[in-house]
Amino acid sequence: MDNPKKLLVVAHAPSANTLKLRDAIEQGAKHPDIENVDVTVLPPLEAGPDDVLACDAIILGTTENLGYMSGALKDFFDRSYYPCLEQTQGLPFAYYIRAGHDGTGTHRAIESITTGLRWKLIQESLICRGDYRDEFEAQCRELGMYVAASLDAGVL
């Protein structure tokens, strides 16, 4: 790969089902037809500003916890916000939420933080609501593929 684009996936996956969603994002992003994208997948507590500064696009994933994003993703934002604020404006991003309820508070919180960062939402948020369904994995796979293919094609 000549100067591959870098896709960062920062996703909280505390259960078997949320791990399936994170894996589906990675599988989609690493689709065999996508040739010029390096994909890095990190849990939020291991990701930080250096990872964000080095990427060309980011996918965030979180559970809905008490109507908010996971504490781990919030910690990632707390550590990364100011170091990235001036340098990552316009960063293409997408996100998914595994919501046992409606995901509204989590959605609102992520939008508020990423608006402050001036990141560019490139795909409508994916909110996997209610009881777990296998179709969530297909939706996540498609999201990962969309973002990586867009990077590969030079659209982002």
PyMOL commands that set and color helices and strands:
alter all, ss='L'
color gray80, all
select helices_A, chain A and resi 16-29+49-54+71-85+104-117+135-152
alter helices_A, ss='H'
color red, helices_A
select strands_A, chain A and resi 5-11+37-42+57-65+68-69+92-99+120-121+126-129
alter strands_A, ss='S'
color yellow, strands_A
deselect
rebuild
show_as cartoon
